[in-house]
Amino acid sequence: MMNDVVFVYSELQIKERNEILNKQGKRFVCGKLYTGAGNKPFSRIIKEKDLDAMKSQYPDMKIIGQGNKSNFRYVNVSSELNI
């Protein structure tokens, strides 16, 4: 489907993003995917067709959620000042 997305989590990707952001005095903040009573962190939202490329770039990638984007409640990833 058009709006099908995959919420993924990768420590390697987070480390890579932090290396870039640290030079700007910032740090990466994981997104939160709300599931029932709790939430799960994710590092990126991708399209299903990009799963293989993501897995080859970040072998530690885990799928946190998958489906139509409008069916999920989440707070997207961001960066903040590293104070």
C-alpha positions as CSV (number, residue, x, y, z in Angstrom):
1,M,0.0,0.0,0.0
2,M,1.0,3.6,-0.4
3,N,1.0,4.5,3.3
4,D,2.6,1.3,4.5
5,V,5.7,2.1,6.6
6,V,8.1,0.2,8.8
7,F,9.3,1.6,12.2
8,V,12.8,0.3,12.7
9,Y,15.4,0.5,15.5
10,S,19.2,0.3,15.0
11,E,21.9,1.1,17.6
12,L,24.4,1.5,14.7
13,Q,22.2,4.1,13.1
14,I,21.8,6.0,16.4
15,K,25.5,6.0,16.9
16,E,26.1,7.2,13.4
17,R,23.6,10.0,13.8
18,N,25.1,11.1,17.1
19,E,28.6,11.3,15.6
20,I,27.2,13.8,13.0
21,L,25.0,15.7,15.5
22,N,27.7,16.0,18.2
23,K,29.7,18.2,15.8
24,Q,26.7,20.6,15.9
25,G,26.3,20.4,19.7
26,K,23.2,18.2,19.4
27,R,22.2,14.6,20.1
28,F,19.8,12.2,18.5
29,V,16.4,11.5,20.2
30,C,14.6,8.3,19.3
31,G,11.0,8.4,18.2
32,K,8.4,6.6,20.3
33,L,5.8,4.2,18.9
34,Y,2.9,3.9,21.3
35,T,1.8,0.3,21.8
36,G,-1.1,-0.4,24.2
37,A,0.0,0.9,27.7
38,G,3.6,1.6,26.8
39,N,5.9,2.8,24.0
40,K,8.8,1.5,22.1
41,P,11.8,3.5,20.7
42,F,12.5,3.7,17.0
43,S,15.3,5.2,15.1
44,R,13.7,5.7,11.7
45,I,10.5,5.3,9.7
46,I,11.1,3.8,6.2
47,K,9.0,2.4,3.3
48,E,8.7,-1.4,3.0
49,K,10.7,-1.3,-0.2
50,D,13.7,0.1,1.7
51,L,13.9,-2.7,4.2
52,D,16.6,-4.7,2.4
53,A,18.8,-1.6,2.0
54,M,18.3,-0.6,5.6
55,K,19.2,-4.1,6.8
56,S,22.4,-4.2,4.7
57,Q,23.5,-0.8,6.0
58,Y,22.5,-1.5,9.6
59,P,22.7,-5.3,10.3
60,D,21.4,-4.8,13.9
61,M,18.1,-3.3,12.6
62,K,14.9,-4.5,14.3
63,I,11.4,-4.0,13.1
64,I,9.3,-2.3,15.8
65,G,6.1,-1.9,13.9
66,Q,4.8,-2.2,10.4
67,G,1.6,-1.2,8.5
68,N,-0.4,1.8,7.4
69,K,1.1,5.0,8.9
70,S,-2.3,6.3,9.9
71,N,-2.9,3.3,12.2
72,F,-0.1,4.2,14.5
73,R,0.3,6.8,17.3
74,Y,3.9,8.0,17.5
75,V,6.3,10.8,18.2
76,N,8.9,11.2,15.4
77,V,12.6,11.2,15.8
78,S,14.3,14.5,16.5
79,S,17.5,16.1,17.7
80,E,18.1,18.3,20.7
81,L,20.9,20.4,22.1
82,N,23.4,18.3,23.9
83,I,23.6,20.1,27.2
